[in-house]
């Protein structure tokens, strides 16, 4: 997999079923100019980390009820929501209360876990997102430096392995100052040293 790493990250490869699922979902967000960022496990998976994932985590900018209803109308032509079939309930009893929604196509796995940002780190992740172009399709992911620090914060074996994978994969492109900044901000600078 040959990657161009600059302002955007660009590469081509054979798409997995999880990639196709993610691209299908994000295409709806892109069409409505809704700002979002993919985070967590999928960021390592999209760059070739060989592991499974039941869900794809995504943070979406806070939307007005009208914009959310427009998104709901578009999404529900292809996707089903696990929690409810009603846009009002999805918005007011889930997203507005900080509870993620889960969308799927035919089977509950994989699913897209969608949430509004609820803490400062999530708002900053949305602000500092990175454009990823895969086979000419656009996605937005968290910055690699922020993603590594976030994975260290989560701290499970799988998360640490994701952090190690991303640090090695992007070894020539990591902004060490940015990585240290996020590690200190998330209070994982000691874990970063061990990495």
C-alpha positions as CSV (number, residue, x, y, z in Angstrom):
1,X,0.0,0.0,0.0
2,X,1.7,3.2,-1.2
3,X,0.6,6.2,0.9
4,X,0.9,9.9,0.1
5,X,1.1,11.7,3.4
6,X,0.8,15.5,3.5
7,X,-2.1,17.8,4.2
8,X,-4.2,14.8,3.2
9,X,-3.5,11.1,3.4
10,X,-4.1,9.5,0.1
11,X,-3.9,5.8,-0.9
12,X,-5.5,3.1,-2.9
13,X,-6.1,-0.5,-1.9
14,X,-8.7,-3.3,-2.1
15,X,-11.7,-2.3,0.1
16,X,-12.8,-4.6,2.9
17,X,-16.5,-5.0,3.8
18,X,-15.9,-2.7,6.8
19,X,-14.4,0.0,4.5
20,X,-17.4,-0.2,2.2
21,X,-19.8,0.0,5.1
22,X,-17.9,3.1,6.5
23,X,-17.7,4.8,3.1
24,X,-21.4,4.3,2.5
25,X,-22.2,5.9,5.9
26,X,-19.8,8.8,5.5
27,X,-20.9,9.5,2.0
28,X,-24.3,10.7,3.4
29,X,-22.5,13.0,5.9
30,X,-20.3,14.4,3.1
31,X,-23.3,15.0,0.9
32,X,-24.9,17.1,3.6
33,X,-21.7,19.0,4.5
34,X,-21.8,17.6,8.1
35,X,-18.5,17.7,9.9
36,X,-17.4,14.4,11.4
37,X,-14.3,12.5,12.5
38,X,-13.7,8.7,12.6
39,X,-11.9,7.7,15.7
40,X,-10.7,4.6,17.6
41,X,-10.1,1.2,16.1
42,X,-11.1,1.9,12.5
43,X,-8.3,4.4,12.2
44,X,-5.7,1.6,12.7
45,X,-7.8,-0.9,10.6
46,X,-8.0,1.4,7.6
47,X,-4.2,1.5,7.5
48,X,-3.9,-2.3,7.4
49,X,-4.0,-3.4,11.1
50,X,-5.3,-6.9,11.0
51,X,-8.0,-7.0,13.6
52,X,-11.8,-7.2,13.7
53,X,-14.2,-4.6,15.0
54,X,-17.9,-4.8,15.7
55,X,-18.4,-1.0,15.4
56,X,-16.9,2.1,13.9
57,X,-16.8,5.1,16.2
58,X,-17.7,8.5,14.7
59,X,-18.1,11.9,16.3
60,X,-20.5,14.3,14.4
61,X,-20.6,18.0,14.9
62,X,-23.6,19.1,17.0
63,X,-26.6,19.5,14.7
64,X,-29.8,21.4,14.9
65,X,-32.9,19.3,15.0
66,X,-33.7,20.2,11.4
67,X,-30.2,19.2,10.1
68,X,-30.4,16.0,12.0
69,X,-33.8,15.2,10.5
70,X,-32.4,15.8,7.0
71,X,-29.5,13.4,7.9
72,X,-31.9,10.8,9.4
73,X,-34.1,10.9,6.3
74,X,-31.0,10.2,4.1
75,X,-29.5,7.6,6.3
76,X,-32.6,5.5,6.9
77,X,-33.0,4.8,3.2
78,X,-30.0,2.4,3.6
79,X,-29.3,2.1,7.4
80,X,-31.4,1.1,10.4
81,X,-31.0,2.5,13.8
82,X,-30.7,0.0,16.6
83,X,-32.4,2.1,19.3
84,X,-35.4,3.7,17.6
85,X,-37.2,4.2,14.3
86,X,-38.1,7.8,15.2
87,X,-35.9,10.8,14.3
88,X,-37.3,12.9,17.2
89,X,-36.5,10.2,19.8
90,X,-33.1,9.6,18.3
91,X,-32.2,13.3,18.5
92,X,-33.8,14.3,21.8
93,X,-33.5,11.2,23.9
94,X,-30.1,9.9,22.6
95,X,-27.8,12.4,20.9
96,X,-28.8,15.4,22.9
97,X,-28.3,13.4,26.1
98,X,-24.8,12.2,25.1
99,X,-26.0,8.7,24.2
100,X,-24.6,7.3,20.9
101,X,-26.8,5.9,18.2
102,X,-25.9,2.7,16.4
103,X,-26.7,2.3,12.7
104,X,-26.4,-0.9,10.7
105,X,-27.4,-2.2,7.2
106,X,-28.5,-5.8,7.4
107,X,-26.9,-7.3,10.5
108,X,-26.1,-5.5,13.8
109,X,-22.4,-6.1,13.2
110,X,-20.8,-4.0,12.0
111,X,-22.5,-0.9,13.2
112,X,-21.7,2.8,13.1
113,X,-21.6,4.3,16.6
114,X,-22.6,8.0,16.2
115,X,-22.3,10.7,18.9
116,X,-22.1,14.4,19.3
117,X,-18.9,15.6,21.1
118,X,-19.5,15.7,24.9
119,X,-16.0,16.6,26.2
120,X,-13.3,19.0,25.1
121,X,-11.0,16.3,23.8
122,X,-13.8,15.1,21.4
123,X,-14.4,18.7,20.2
124,X,-10.7,19.1,19.6
125,X,-10.6,15.8,17.7
126,X,-13.3,17.2,15.4
127,X,-11.5,20.4,15.0
128,X,-8.1,18.8,14.2
129,X,-9.4,16.0,11.9
130,X,-7.4,14.8,8.9
131,X,-8.7,14.2,5.4
132,X,-8.2,10.6,4.2
133,X,-8.7,9.8,0.5
134,X,-9.0,6.1,-0.1
135,X,-9.7,4.9,-3.7
136,X,-10.9,8.5,-4.4
137,X,-13.4,8.4,-1.6
138,X,-13.1,11.0,1.2
139,X,-13.2,10.2,4.9
140,X,-12.1,12.3,7.9
141,X,-10.1,10.7,10.7
142,X,-8.5,11.9,13.9
143,X,-5.0,13.1,13.5
144,X,-2.5,10.2,13.9
145,X,-0.8,11.9,16.9
146,X,-4.1,12.5,18.7
147,X,-5.2,8.9,17.9
148,X,-2.1,7.4,19.4
149,X,-2.5,9.4,22.6
150,X,-6.2,8.5,22.8
151,X,-5.5,4.8,22.4
152,X,-2.9,5.1,25.2
153,X,-5.6,6.7,27.3
154,X,-8.0,3.9,26.7
155,X,-5.3,1.5,27.7
156,X,-6.7,-2.0,26.9
157,X,-4.4,-4.5,25.2
158,X,-6.1,-4.0,21.9
159,X,-5.8,-0.2,22.2
160,X,-2.1,-0.3,23.1
161,X,-1.5,-2.6,20.1
162,X,-3.4,0.0,17.9
163,X,-1.2,2.8,19.2
164,X,2.0,0.8,18.6
165,X,0.8,-0.1,15.1
166,X,0.0,3.5,14.2
167,X,3.3,4.8,15.6
168,X,5.3,2.3,13.6
169,X,3.2,2.6,10.4
170,X,3.6,6.4,10.4
171,X,7.1,6.5,11.9
172,X,8.4,8.8,9.2
173,X,5.5,11.2,9.4
174,X,4.7,11.5,13.0
175,X,4.9,15.0,14.4
176,X,6.7,14.3,17.7
177,X,5.8,17.7,19.2
178,X,2.1,17.2,18.4
179,X,2.2,13.6,19.8
180,X,3.8,14.9,23.0
181,X,1.3,17.7,23.2
182,X,-1.7,15.3,23.0
183,X,0.0,12.8,25.3
184,X,0.4,15.5,28.0
185,X,-3.1,16.9,27.3
186,X,-4.6,13.4,27.9
187,X,-2.2,12.7,30.7
188,X,-0.5,9.7,29.0
189,X,3.0,11.1,28.6
190,X,4.5,8.3,30.8
191,X,2.7,5.7,28.7
192,X,4.1,7.3,25.6
193,X,7.6,7.0,26.9
194,X,7.1,3.3,27.4
195,X,5.7,3.0,23.9
